[in-house]
Amino acid sequence: MATQTAEPAGNPVSRIVRIILTERVALLAILLVIMVGWLKFLEAGDYLTAPYDISYMASALESMVPLCLLAIAELVVMVSGRGGIDLSVGAMVSLSGMVFGFLVGKLSWPVLPAIVVCLLCGAVLGAINGALVAYLRFPALIATLATYYAFSSISLVSSHSDPISDKPVQDLHSLTQPVTVGFLPPFPLQVLTFLLPCVVVAWLVLSRTTYGRKLYAVGTNDAAARFASIRVSSVRFRAFVAAGIISAVVAVVTVGQFASARPDAGTVGNGMALPAITIAVLGGVAISGGVGRIGGVVAASLLIVWLNAGILLMFTGSQGSQFQLLALGVVLIGSALLNSFTLRRYGSLQ
């Protein structure tokens, strides 16, 4: 158990520092203001290749939707404890997306039934991970690395590495078209149709249900949870199932974004899993389990996406994407160290 260090009661500076460190959303809000201000300063000095304005920031939210959703999936499995990191979320996106694309493009299924089957596919894939970790006691890192390879291979073999781009699949691009609401600049439709509903549901489940309380209890101390008659294996198993379902939601979003079901949609390049884990840790999710909140993950997603968008404007050609990887690495190390320090120093992290 982390030990708390008493702060001087009359020291307002210490109280402010504690609030900033323990309330992750507050810290991320400050970092967001600093980052945007810095990028606007660079824009004013003509150091950027294009304006870093509201319209550009709104359009960048397109990449926030899949990353934020997968970071929430990582939050759920990481909170469950025992090093519950899921490396297979990107592979589940690819395989679930191929199922969705096959149903819509090859079998001409209506969109809604195809989405339901896609979600069921994600649940099955997540259940495989959950069974390996919760019931067979495989380390999560090893189990999900193995299923990452397996799911990625099945996705590629299923279509001979070719995308599914039939006309009905291309028409799904309408699910991710930019929309305008009131005075706001155009932003991706999937923010309203996929991201916000999933964020609300995840927040309600984790914060307002018995399962959410059990999940945090298991992640904090699974031995104590067993003494409290909590079915630890079942709770941890359902966390991985939830991660699979969320990955399937991301599969639907990516098929709409690409207007194509791609067998490498979630694994191409560096994949989606590593950025999602980085966002989760930056959002205050403890790798040791039992700590993490939805608000922190959403704020961290916004910070990473707008930072990446700004980095792209600092360089020409492909240099920007290369520096994005450096920035992710620095953020991951820094946020992990900050989480560890905060838990040791104050014994809590929100």
TORMI-764272 format. One line per 2 residues: number of its first residue (from 1); their letters; for each residue y, z, x of N, C-alpha, C. Coordinates in steps of 0.001 Angstrom, whole numbers, padded with zeros to 6 digits. Each point is the difference from the previous one (the first is absolute). Layout:
residues N
NUM	A	Y,Z,X,Y,Z,X,Y,Z,X ~ ...
END
This chain:
residues 350
1	MA	-001188,000000,000842,001188,000000,-000842,001238,000000,000878 ~ 001017,-000838,-000369,001213,-000057,000790,000802,001270,-000186
3	TQ	000627,000448,001046,000802,001206,-000067,001452,-000357,-000192 ~ 000697,000796,-000762,001393,-000236,-000267,000844,000884,000897
5	TA	001119,-000524,000428,000930,000755,000819,001216,000334,-000832 ~ 000336,001256,-000074,001108,000422,-000830,001311,-000543,000552
7	EP	000870,-000470,-000905,001303,-000495,000385,001047,001065,-000294 ~ 001035,000093,000789,001069,000933,-000290,000579,-000269,-001377
9	AG	000073,001070,-000823,000390,-000163,-001397,001399,-000582,-000142 ~ 000900,000330,000924,001379,-000420,-000172,000379,-001228,000801
11	NP	-000955,-000727,000508,000285,-001158,000829,-000104,-001271,-000823 ~ 001123,-000559,-000464,-000066,-001197,-000850,-000521,-001223,000751
13	VS	000288,-000092,001308,-000485,-001148,000770,-001524,-000021,000025 ~ -000602,001178,000212,-001461,000086,000021,-000596,-000381,-001347
15	RI	000673,000413,-001074,-000509,-000345,-001333,000077,-001503,-000231 ~ 001098,-000616,000435,000140,-001450,-000172,-001056,-000744,000806
17	VR	-000212,000437,001253,-001017,-000634,000836,-001379,000136,-000638 ~ -000279,001188,-000548,-001304,000199,-000626,-000182,-000903,-001208
19	II	001043,-000136,-000806,-000096,-000861,-001176,-000252,-001447,000424 ~ 000728,-000458,001014,-000150,-001383,000456,-001405,-000258,000530
21	LT	-000563,000978,000736,-001314,-000196,000605,-001133,000173,-001002 ~ 000142,000927,-000923,-001103,000265,-000927,000060,-000874,-001247
23	ER	001175,-000440,-000389,000132,-000910,-001141,000085,-001415,000545 ~ -001132,-000681,000068,-000057,-001298,000662,000896,-001039,-000678
25	VA	000137,000047,-001315,000854,-000970,-000685,001445,000140,000479 ~ 000463,001245,000206,001365,000225,000487,000182,-000608,001387
27	LL	-000957,000213,000876,000087,-000561,001347,000008,-001519,-000037 ~ -000875,-000584,-000819,-000074,-001457,-000071,001267,-000594,-000608
29	AI	000599,000707,-000961,001258,-000474,-000584,001096,-000049,001062 ~ 000050,001020,000850,000983,000011,001093,-000265,-001147,000969
31	LL	-001267,-000195,000347,-000351,-001094,000916,000323,-001364,-000601 ~ -000200,-000138,-001322,000332,-001263,-000665,001489,-000299,000112
33	VI	000824,001012,-000247,001452,-000189,000081,000399,-000377,001425 ~ -000550,000702,000986,000324,-000288,001399,-000436,-001412,000373
35	MV	-001215,-000389,-000408,-000519,-001316,000364,000821,-001120,-000623 ~ 000297,000119,-001310,000778,-001040,-000673,001401,-000076,000597
37	GW	000604,001164,000280,001321,-000003,000619,-000003,-000670,001360 ~ -001046,000256,000784,-000121,-000619,001327,-000139,-001511,-000113
39	LK	-000832,-000461,-000940,-000190,-001436,-000171,001262,-000674,-000525 ~ 000743,000680,-000871,001269,-000553,-000475,001007,-000088,001150
41	FL	-000055,000972,000909,000863,-000053,001178,-000353,-001207,000863 ~ -001289,-000246,000190,-000427,-001169,000771,000410,-001292,-000694
43	EA	-000089,-000009,-001328,000414,-001185,-000752,001495,-000261,000191 ~ 000797,001066,-000055,001447,-000164,000166,000347,-000521,001392
45	GD	-000823,000324,000989,000241,-000473,001356,-000668,-001322,000310 ~ -000536,-000675,-001023,-000668,-001302,000172,-001201,000073,000942
47	YL	-000696,001146,-000041,-001207,000140,000816,-001262,-000414,-000771 ~ 000131,-000282,-001287,-001140,-000398,-000812,000066,-001490,-000287
49	TA	-001152,-000597,-000228,-000059,-001444,-000235,000372,-000373,-001423 ~ 000067,000977,-000918,000353,-000247,-001398,000534,001307,-000584
51	PY	000692,-000063,-001125,000560,001225,-000583,-001099,000968,-000456 ~ 000199,001270,000318,-000894,001053,-000501,000684,000595,-001223
53	DI	-000117,-000710,-001138,000727,000403,-001193,-000956,000448,-001100 ~ 000564,000342,-001148,-000794,000524,-001112,-001050,-001004,-000462
55	SY	000374,-001267,-000059,-000952,-001022,-000455,-001193,-000096,000948 ~ 000282,000047,001302,-001075,-000073,000990,-000902,001232,-000098
57	MA	000608,001176,-000168,-000784,001232,-000121,-000845,-000014,-001262 ~ 000534,-000558,-001087,-000767,-000074,-001248,-001184,-000945,000137
59	SA	000209,-001124,000653,-001106,-000954,000171,-001085,000566,000906 ~ 000385,000892,000933,-000979,000604,000908,-000962,000922,-000726
61	LE	000342,000401,-001230,-000889,000877,-000762,-001320,-000681,-000337 ~ -000058,-001326,000149,-001259,-000717,-000248,-001111,000526,000898
63	SM	000327,000270,001259,-001013,000517,000907,-000210,001496,-000163 ~ 000920,000676,-000686,-000151,001442,-000214,-001121,000306,-000981
65	VP	-000175,-000867,-001016,-000942,000316,-001080,-001423,000205,000526 ~ -000598,-000966,000706,-001375,000246,000485,-000090,001130,001004
67	LC	000991,000129,000892,-000066,001053,001008,000134,001383,-000622 ~ 000899,000139,-000951,000176,001301,-000655,-001244,000387,-000794
69	LL	-000580,-000951,-000712,-001204,000294,-000779,-001156,000405,000914 ~ -000182,-000711,001100,-001081,000358,000916,000288,001321,000707
71	AI	001271,000312,000242,000339,001304,000573,-000344,001123,-000984 ~ 000169,-000253,-001295,-000410,000985,-001000,-001518,000161,000017
73	AE	-000721,-001118,000173,-001459,000083,000126,-000383,000849,001202 ~ 000699,-000196,001115,-000271,000808,001191,000359,001462,-000244
75	LV	001086,000237,-000712,000377,001379,-000331,-001143,000722,-000708 ~ -000584,-000667,-000996,-001050,000640,-000795,-001187,000385,000873
77	VM	-000456,-000913,000862,-001182,000308,000811,000345,000957,001134 ~ 001209,-000078,000539,000385,000911,001072,000174,001427,-000518
79	VS	000548,000142,-001195,000155,001333,-000597,-001355,000656,-000218 ~ -001049,-000808,-000216,-001329,000557,-000268,-000615,000688,001211
81	GR	000600,-000179,001191,-000442,000747,001167,-001117,-000675,000787 ~ -000495,000711,001018,-001054,-000479,000893,000352,-001331,000658
83	GG	001262,-000160,000374,000413,-001237,000668,-000149,-001215,-000872 ~ 000306,000139,-001275,-000235,-001066,-000966,000956,-001167,000101
85	ID	-000125,-000786,001041,000776,-001232,000142,-000873,-001183,-000404 ~ 000539,-000884,-000832,-000764,-001154,-000476,000485,-001261,000714
87	LS	-000798,-000488,000942,000344,-001214,000735,-000361,-001276,-000753 ~ -000680,000138,-001130,-000520,-001180,-000687,000892,-000487,-001138
89	VG	001172,000611,-000205,000809,-000384,-001165,000398,-001476,000064 ~ 000335,-000508,001181,000346,-001412,000109,-001166,-000913,-000328
91	AM	-001187,000377,000446,-001192,-000798,-000309,-000313,000043,-001496 ~ 000238,001145,-000633,-000211,000089,-001446,001010,-000863,-000747
93	VS	001216,-000103,000523,000991,-000908,-000587,-000511,-001437,000064 ~ -000524,-000393,001150,-000495,-001369,000172,-001152,-000303,-000944
95	LS	-001004,000887,-000035,-001190,-000270,-000804,000299,000067,-001490 ~ 000769,000997,-000432,000372,000091,-001417,000849,-001194,-000406
97	GM	000874,-000444,000902,000818,-001167,-000300,-000824,-001262,-000156 ~ -001053,-000139,000802,-000871,-001164,-000143,-000741,000033,-001332
99	VF	-000424,001172,-000422,-000641,000134,-001317,000984,-000404,-001099 ~ 001216,000505,000093,001030,-000320,-000991,000297,-001499,-000007
101	GF	000168,-000588,001186,000284,-001427,000075,-001141,-000854,-000514 ~ -001239,000414,000263,-001163,-000758,-000475,-000064,000024,-001529
103	LV	000246,001166,-000590,-000059,000105,-001459,001075,-000853,-000665 ~ 001217,000053,000550,001104,-000736,-000611,-000056,-001485,000353
105	GK	-000261,-000319,001288,000086,-001379,000447,-001242,-000827,-000251 ~ -001173,000609,000148,-001247,-000758,-000132,-000641,000135,-001378
107	LS	000083,001201,-000574,-000633,000226,-001301,000980,-000044,-001163 ~ 001290,-000177,000315,001059,-000126,-001029,000073,001207,-000924
109	WP	-000209,001181,000542,000147,001214,-000791,001477,000250,-000304 ~ 000288,000630,-001156,001372,000475,-000236,000378,001052,001046
111	VL	001282,000152,000214,000473,000852,001090,-000378,001464,-000206 ~ 000191,000530,-001194,-000234,001430,-000215,-001460,000399,000208
113	PA	-000978,-000706,-000592,-001394,000351,000311,-000328,-000135,001482 ~ 000587,-001006,000666,-000247,-000170,001435,000571,001174,000791
115	IV	001149,000514,-000418,000572,001168,000669,-000906,001209,-000168 ~ -000544,000172,-001202,-000903,001135,-000250,-001219,-000068,000915
117	VC	-000606,-001186,000112,-001171,-000153,000871,000399,000221,001455 ~ 001179,-000460,000390,000490,000210,001364,000124,001497,000294
119	LL	000539,000757,-000950,000122,001446,000174,-001375,000663,000089 ~ -000939,-000470,-000803,-001367,000525,000067,-000629,-000297,001363
121	CG	000274,-001191,000519,-000496,-000358,001330,000566,000963,001042 ~ 001299,000276,-000080,000607,000946,000926,-000612,001382,-000114
123	AV	-000309,000405,-001238,-000620,001314,-000209,-001380,000068,000644 ~ -000769,-001075,-000117,-001332,-000041,000616,000101,000068,001514
125	LG	000920,-000761,000570,000177,000021,001459,000444,001386,000466 ~ 000910,000605,-000751,000427,001348,000344,-001131,001003,-000143
127	AI	-000854,-000218,-001002,-001136,000899,-000200,-000977,-000065,001176 ~ -000144,-001176,000589,-000856,-000118,001191,000550,000860,001125
129	NG	001311,-000097,000233,000624,000862,001003,-000177,001469,-000342 ~ 000225,000324,-001271,-000105,001391,-000433,-001393,000561,000169
131	AL	-001008,-000804,-000299,-001377,000470,000158,-000326,000262,001465 ~ 000459,-000890,000872,-000258,000181,001427,000678,001257,000539
133	VA	001227,000240,-000434,000776,001116,000546,-000329,001316,-000693 ~ -000012,-000009,-001331,-000126,001251,-000749,-001439,000491,-000093
135	YL	-000945,-000908,-000178,-001380,000425,-000246,-000900,-000156,001231 ~ 000203,-001076,000764,-000822,-000193,001196,000637,000597,001247
137	RF	001230,000516,-000141,000680,000745,001065,000336,-000843,001226 ~ 000181,-001299,-000181,000484,-000824,001099,001457,000353,000278
139	PA	000423,000008,001258,001446,000127,000269,000746,-001151,-000653 ~ 001113,000302,-000640,000728,-001028,-000750,000412,-001164,000887
141	LI	000403,000288,001221,000437,-001053,000911,-001124,-000996,000266 ~ -001209,000509,000248,-001142,-000868,000287,-000455,-000729,-001258
143	AT	-000088,000715,-001102,-000485,-000604,-001246,000909,-001133,-000460 ~ 001307,000245,-000001,000912,-001035,-000501,000211,-001123,001008
145	LA	-000213,000275,001279,000026,-001091,000976,-001191,-000932,-000232 ~ -001164,000589,-000287,-001194,-000803,-000285,000191,-000835,-001264
147	TY	000525,000612,-001052,000200,-000753,-001245,001138,-001006,000148 ~ 000953,000280,000870,001042,-000995,000288,-000643,-001286,000504
149	YA	-000904,000132,000962,-000691,-001189,000519,-000839,-000667,-001090 ~ -000714,000808,-000776,-000888,-000557,-001020,000786,-000712,-001099
151	FS	001028,000665,-000543,000782,-000599,-001081,000740,-001240,000479 ~ 000527,000050,001231,000707,-001169,000546,-000954,-001182,000138
153	SI	-001205,000268,000477,-000976,-001072,000188,-000404,-000617,-001335 ~ -000278,000840,-000986,-000388,-000513,-001323,001124,-000844,-000591
155	SL	001233,000452,000175,001138,-000747,-000524,000092,-001387,000630 ~ -000197,-000080,001310,000078,-001289,000690,-001176,-000905,-000364
157	VS	-001194,000586,-000046,-001199,-000793,-000297,000014,-000509,-001427 ~ 000577,000772,-000911,-000039,-000358,-001426,000657,-001341,-000287
159	SH	000970,-000385,000822,000688,-001283,-000240,000001,-000881,001229 ~ -000905,000285,000938,-000046,-000758,001259,001360,000030,000699
161	SD	000671,001144,-000098,001318,000241,000619,001125,-000813,-000613 ~ -000267,-000655,-001127,001035,-000802,-000657,000656,000806,-001124
163	PI	001312,-000131,-000177,000664,000677,-001118,-000321,-000672,-001325 ~ 000183,000725,-001071,-000145,-000554,-001347,001404,-000263,-000523
165	SD	000332,-001280,-000151,001371,-000372,-000362,000038,-000938,-001194 ~ -000919,000160,-000942,-000013,-000836,-001194,001264,000242,-000832
167	KP	000292,-000903,-000891,001235,000065,-000792,000163,001333,-000725 ~ -001033,000552,-000664,000200,001294,-000670,000395,001117,000969
169	VQ	-000514,-000063,001235,000371,001009,000994,001434,-000212,000452 ~ 000414,-001235,000182,001382,-000282,000383,000971,000484,-001060
171	DL	-000411,-000090,-001262,000871,000447,-001083,000222,001513,000019 ~ -000869,000739,000704,000161,001450,000080,001233,000404,000811
173	HS	000610,-000969,000676,001224,000305,000750,001101,000531,-000912 ~ -000110,-000327,-001293,000996,000499,-000959,-000027,001526,-000115
175	LT	-001113,000624,000419,-000087,001464,-000040,000915,000652,001023 ~ 000440,-000768,000978,000786,000573,001100,001333,-000727,000189
177	QP	000520,-000607,-001060,001275,-000695,000102,001151,001003,000075 ~ 001107,-000360,000639,001172,000878,000004,000593,000133,-001406
179	VT	000485,001179,-000309,000644,000252,-001292,001329,000700,000260 ~ 000870,-000063,-000986,001296,000676,000074,000111,000964,-001158
181	VG	000346,001238,000297,000183,001023,-001016,001424,000537,000109 ~ 000800,-000267,-001029,001368,000502,-000003,000811,-000527,001162
183	FL	000682,000904,000679,000873,-000375,001116,-000759,-000105,001323 ~ -001310,000312,-000014,-000781,000003,001237,-000231,-001432,000495
185	PP	-000107,-000180,001309,-000334,-001334,000527,-001449,-000338,-000338 ~ -000386,-001264,000060,-001391,-000370,-000288,-000973,000739,000917
187	FP	-001052,000547,-000604,-001030,000695,000771,-001365,-000381,-000558 ~ -001072,000199,000757,-001332,-000454,-000426,-000471,000685,-001282
189	LQ	-000554,-000794,-000904,-000474,000520,-001280,-001077,001056,000179 ~ -000820,-000116,001045,-001116,000926,000169,000449,001433,000271
191	VL	001262,000185,000339,000515,001363,000142,-000073,000719,-001337 ~ 000314,-000723,-001079,-000023,000589,-001340,-001394,-000007,-000619
193	TF	-000739,-001092,000195,-001268,-000161,-000709,-001183,000673,000683 ~ 000073,000183,001320,-001131,000588,000721,000372,001287,000737
195	LL	001070,-000042,000789,000310,001151,000852,000400,001234,-000809 ~ 000996,-000125,-000861,000480,001171,-000738,-001078,000630,-000880
197	PC	-000780,-000789,-000776,-001065,000633,-000788,-001017,000735,000865 ~ -000389,-000588,001126,-000985,000656,000871,000568,001271,000626
199	VV	001273,-000038,000388,000625,001188,000568,000036,001129,-001026 ~ 000373,-000331,-001230,000069,001018,-001058,-001383,000577,-000287
201	VA	-001004,-000870,-000127,-001360,000479,-000285,-000514,000870,001143 ~ 000209,-000445,001235,-000460,000783,001147,000702,001353,000054
203	WL	001304,000026,-000268,000742,001259,000006,-000519,000941,-001081 ~ -000252,-000536,-001197,-000514,000839,-001089,-001378,000557,000345
205	VL	-000868,-000833,000549,-001361,000449,000326,000024,001080,001074 ~ 000800,-000216,001043,000008,000946,001111,000774,001279,-000306
207	SR	001010,-000103,-000836,000884,001146,-000226,-000232,000721,-001323 ~ -000642,-000656,-000957,-000052,000577,-001344,-001412,000084,-000581
209	TT	-001024,-000217,000813,-001357,000053,-000532,-000850,000988,000786 ~ -001090,000408,-000615,-000940,000898,000673,-000599,-000670,001231
211	YG	-000286,-001302,-000119,-000578,-000693,001154,000957,000025,001187 ~ 001290,-000189,-000250,000967,000032,001086,000000,001342,000717
213	RK	-000050,001085,-000761,-000029,001337,000613,-001283,000195,000802 ~ -001104,-000496,-000522,-001267,000106,000724,000037,-000815,001295
215	LY	000623,-001175,-000052,000071,-000862,001182,000749,000695,001134 ~ 001136,000603,-000310,000766,000710,001028,-000755,001234,000488
217	AV	-000723,000662,-000906,-000773,001168,000411,-001123,-000392,000955 ~ -000678,-001103,-000309,-001085,-000478,000859,000536,-000405,001361
219	GT	001130,-000695,000020,000572,-000429,001263,000520,001138,000847 ~ 000473,001056,-000650,000522,001150,000738,-001120,000818,000619
221	ND	-001045,000274,-000786,-001122,000811,000487,-001193,-000248,-000902 ~ -000889,-000896,000426,-001116,-000342,-000881,-001002,001144,-000144
223	AA	-000093,000867,001008,-000893,001158,-000130,000493,000940,-001086 ~ 001305,000269,-000005,000570,000847,-001052,-000117,-000672,-001357
225	AR	000143,-001337,-000022,-000135,-000722,-001257,-001410,000136,-000567 ~ -001012,000006,000861,-001377,000192,-000479,-000175,001392,-000601
227	FA	000591,001001,000637,-000075,001356,-000549,000701,000094,-001350 ~ 000970,-000899,-000222,000708,-000029,-001282,-000715,-000896,-001009
229	SI	-001238,-000377,000311,-000850,-000804,-000903,000530,-001417,-000207 ~ 000712,-000522,000971,000459,-001392,-000048,-001072,-000886,000625
231	RV	-000337,-001069,-000669,-000997,-000939,000518,000668,-000891,001045 ~ -000039,000463,001228,000750,-000627,001088,-000398,-001458,000192
233	SS	-001280,-000287,000030,-000462,-001382,000222,000486,-000925,-001102 ~ -000043,000473,-001248,000444,-000821,-001117,001495,-000289,000080
235	VR	000789,001014,000353,001447,-000184,000127,000315,-001005,001091 ~ -000651,000134,001153,000246,-000911,001119,-000488,-001416,-000335
237	FR	-001130,-000109,-000678,-000532,-001300,-000411,000999,-000734,-000891 ~ 000564,000723,-000983,000944,-000635,-000920,001293,-000420,000699
239	AF	000354,000680,001089,001182,-000405,000762,-000201,-001394,000584 ~ -001187,-000273,000532,-000267,-001322,000569,-000118,-001058,-001099
241	VA	-000527,000377,-001155,-000034,-000945,-001128,001419,-000375,-000409 ~ 000884,000999,-000070,001397,-000275,-000343,000640,-000941,001018
243	AG	-000311,000200,001285,000538,-000886,001031,-000487,-001435,-000204 ~ -001256,-000161,-000426,-000516,-001336,-000269,000690,-000657,-001183
245	II	000282,000779,-001038,000687,-000555,-001173,001413,-000429,000363 ~ 000697,000845,000766,001361,-000357,000414,-000023,-001244,000881
247	SA	-000995,-000121,000858,-000129,-001203,000829,-000195,-001246,-000870 ~ -000721,000149,-001100,-000191,-001135,-000906,001301,-000379,-000693
249	VV	000833,000992,-000315,001328,-000315,-000551,000800,-000819,001005 ~ -000061,000401,001269,000683,-000754,001051,-000570,-001412,000095
251	AV	-001302,-000159,-000233,-000618,-001330,000038,000628,-000911,-001049 ~ 000211,000520,-001201,000633,-000797,-001058,001412,-000395,000428
253	VT	000733,000943,000582,001375,-000278,000443,000010,-001082,001077 ~ -000888,000102,000988,000004,-000970,001093,-000414,-001394,-000469
255	VG	-000937,-000067,-000938,-000367,-001312,-000550,001208,-000633,-000673 ~ 000769,000817,-000734,001209,-000516,-000630,001046,-000412,001022
257	QF	000187,000797,001054,000991,-000323,001017,-000329,-001287,000735 ~ -001271,-000157,000370,-000407,-001178,000762,-000303,-001203,-000896
259	AS	-000088,000224,-001331,-000457,-001048,-000924,-001343,-000537,000450 ~ -000806,000882,000584,-001286,-000387,000560,-000803,001257,000299
261	AR	-001311,-000068,-000203,-000887,001096,000380,-000510,-000283,001402 ~ 000490,000758,000967,-000339,-000235,001403,-001024,001008,000476
263	PD	-001063,-000458,000675,-001042,000929,000440,000455,000949,001100 ~ 001154,-000271,000598,000515,000893,001037,001332,000624,-000402
265	AG	000264,000070,-001300,001306,000456,-000482,000365,001386,000513 ~ -000978,000895,000081,000293,001366,000417,-000353,000308,001435
267	TV	-000546,-000992,000709,-000467,000263,001372,000617,-000920,001036 ~ 000750,-001013,-000419,000568,-000946,000954,000961,000733,000942
269	GN	000057,-000455,001232,000872,000654,000973,-000459,001424,000263 ~ 000917,000938,-000146,-000332,001408,000197,-000485,000668,-001274
271	GM	-000105,-000783,-001085,-000520,000542,-001234,000991,000900,-000716 ~ -000405,000455,-001191,000851,000856,-000815,-000280,001483,000205
273	AL	-001165,000335,000535,-000398,001409,000070,000880,000800,000951 ~ 000247,-000535,001201,000740,000769,001000,001449,000264,-000416
275	PA	000739,-000998,-000533,001338,000324,-000506,-000029,001019,-001136 ~ -001022,-000084,-000866,-000097,000953,-001109,-000220,001419,000511
277	IT	-000847,000148,001016,-000235,001324,000587,001284,000519,000647 ~ 000721,-000884,000688,001259,000390,000628,000992,000502,-001037
279	IA	000118,-000717,-001112,000922,000399,-001068,-000411,001338,-000592 ~ -001304,000195,-000209,-000466,001263,-000561,000352,001175,000912
281	VL	-000240,-000158,001298,000309,001080,000949,001503,000231,000068 ~ 000789,-001075,000040,001451,000138,000001,000475,000692,-001273
283	GG	-000694,-000246,-001112,000375,000617,-001269,-000387,001458,-000117 ~ -000586,000569,001062,-000304,001429,-000013,-001433,000342,-000320
285	VA	-000888,-000981,-000036,-001413,000272,-000263,-000649,000499,001287 ~ -000612,001174,-000070,-000625,000594,001186,-001382,-000602,000214
287	IS	-000275,-000400,001231,-001305,-000575,000328,-001107,001027,-000213 ~ 000322,001272,000141,-001000,001057,-000177,-000369,000224,-001450
289	GG	000793,-000543,-000954,-000319,000131,-001411,000807,001066,-000706 ~ 000030,-000100,-001335,000617,001022,-000825,001498,-000073,-000140
291	VG	000673,-000923,000682,001464,-000088,-000023,000413,-001451,-000197 ~ 000919,-000231,-000928,000515,-001349,-000226,000494,-000154,-001422
293	RI	001118,-000702,-000157,000602,-000203,-001312,000370,-001468,-000196 ~ -000050,-000445,-001234,000296,-001389,-000343,001429,-000370,000392
295	GG	000956,000891,-000262,001394,-000304,000292,000228,-000319,001460 ~ -000647,000735,000888,000130,-000266,001425,-000547,-001357,000380
297	VV	-001111,-000391,-000602,-000606,-001305,000312,000896,-001136,-000472 ~ 000572,000131,-001194,000887,-001049,-000515,001233,-000135,000891
299	AA	000600,001140,000378,001180,-000042,000878,-000354,-000591,001360 ~ -001156,000354,000535,-000429,-000543,001293,-000242,-001509,-000098
301	SL	-000550,-000457,-001111,-000222,-001439,-000190,001320,-000747,000032 ~ 000987,000549,-000696,001316,-000637,-000033,000611,-000046,001391
303	LI	-000144,001088,000747,000552,000050,001356,-000662,-001044,000900 ~ -001315,-000077,-000019,-000722,-000938,000868,000319,-001445,-000365
305	VW	000018,-000304,-001296,000242,-001380,-000436,001404,-000442,000385 ~ 000990,000848,-000240,001372,-000388,000343,000223,-000006,001508
307	LN	-000717,000852,000732,000071,-000053,001457,-000596,-001304,000517 ~ -001177,-000367,-000514,-000621,-001257,000410,000881,-001199,-000340
309	AG	000633,000052,-001178,000887,-001099,-000391,001187,-000099,000946 ~ 000523,001150,000427,001108,-000015,000945,-000411,-000500,001367
311	IL	-001192,000390,000452,-000478,-000450,001314,-000136,-001520,000031 ~ -000459,-000594,-001097,-000141,-001459,-000041,001336,-000699,000217
313	LM	001103,000632,-000411,001320,-000615,000146,000589,000202,001397 ~ -000648,000843,000803,000521,000259,001352,-000475,-001028,001017
315	FT	-001045,-000742,-000350,-000599,-000907,000971,-000234,-001363,-000648 ~ -000158,-000995,000825,-000347,-001336,-000477,-001480,-000266,000261
317	GS	-000553,-000924,-000734,-001408,-000345,000191,-000921,001129,-000405 ~ -001092,000160,000755,-001018,000997,-000330,000223,001340,000688
319	QG	001088,000131,000743,000235,001252,000711,000160,001173,-000953 ~ 000610,-000268,-001155,000222,001080,-000961,-001285,000655,-000439
321	SQ	-001015,-000799,-000326,-001276,000557,-000444,-000674,000797,001101 ~ 000200,-000406,001241,-000584,000737,001119,000654,001370,000155
323	FQ	001309,000058,-000169,000692,001277,000089,-000278,000882,-001213 ~ -000386,-000618,-001119,-000411,000797,-001161,-001213,000855,000345
325	LL	-000940,-000567,000741,-001193,000746,000390,000372,001175,000899 ~ 000932,-000231,000932,000463,001089,000851,000640,001098,-000831
327	AL	000819,-000399,-000963,000666,000987,-000851,-001020,000810,-000796 ~ -001051,-000660,-000519,-001038,000714,-000754,-000708,001019,000879
329	GV	-000305,-000389,001236,-000661,000923,000910,000854,001217,000298 ~ 001276,-000234,000267,000914,001115,000279,000125,000907,-001222
331	VL	000120,-000607,-001179,000130,000787,-001231,-001248,000835,-000242 ~ -001184,-000580,000220,-001240,000727,-000235,-000104,001214,000919
333	IG	000270,-000184,001286,-000080,001121,000943,001044,001063,-000347 ~ 001226,-000454,-000259,001068,000943,-000304,-000258,000789,-001265
335	SA	-000474,-000670,-001058,-000240,000692,-001258,-001183,000959,000091 ~ -001044,-000381,000746,-001138,000900,000170,000415,001257,000766
337	LL	000813,-000178,001053,000496,001153,000749,000897,000871,-000874 ~ 000833,-000628,-000812,000894,000760,-000874,-000785,000781,-001042
339	NS	-001025,-000632,-000583,-000838,000712,-000972,-000662,001215,000641 ~ -000535,-000188,001203,-000676,001093,000681,000973,001134,000322
341	FT	001186,-000361,000499,000994,001025,000330,000437,000765,-001238 ~ 000245,-000725,-001095,000481,000641,-001226,-001031,000956,-000565
343	LR	-001266,-000407,000002,-001051,000875,-000517,-000167,001240,000875 ~ 000119,-000148,001325,-000106,001156,000879,001204,000921,-000126
345	RY	001173,-000600,-000115,001243,000781,000030,000267,000688,-001330 ~ -000217,-000737,-001112,000374,000529,-001306,-001185,000222,-000927
347	GS	-001155,-000541,000355,-001186,000222,-000818,-000025,-000765,-001293 ~ 000941,-000930,-000211,000022,-000768,-001246,000636,-001344,000257
349	LQ	-000340,-000946,-000856,000546,-001352,000084,-000069,-000607,-001388 ~ 001130,-000428,-000526,000030,-000534,-001352,000149,-001522,000022
END
